């Protein structure tokens, strides 16, 4: 009952939260989308993404650093990021289970990074993240 009450209360601010998350995504895409080797998850033409989490993939040969190097460099600047979710078949619990796949999930896990995306992030927070990422790309113009 308590969780249902909290959920109903959250519905009253749902559109506001979605708008904030979409603005965060748009800020990142506008300010990092020109970096070589960075690609953001596109929005399907048949729907509206809530952008509850902003993720990107990194091509290390083009960007100049891999996902983990970038994650650790951001961590040194007290910016919390994390890899995208580890595929289930790579989890220790499921290591002996049969798996059918094509390598897509493994690739996304190895190259995917989740950026700070909270709906309460300020423009200053976003600028700090963008500046830090741009400073780590050898060919980027720092803004």
PyMOL commands that set and color helices and strands:
alter all, ss='L'
color gray80, all
select helices_A, chain A and resi 2-11+14-32+60-63+67-76+88-90+92-94+104-111+123-136
alter helices_A, ss='H'
color red, helices_A
select strands_A, chain A and resi 38-40+54-58+82-83+112-115
alter strands_A, ss='S'
color yellow, strands_A
deselect
rebuild
show_as cartoon
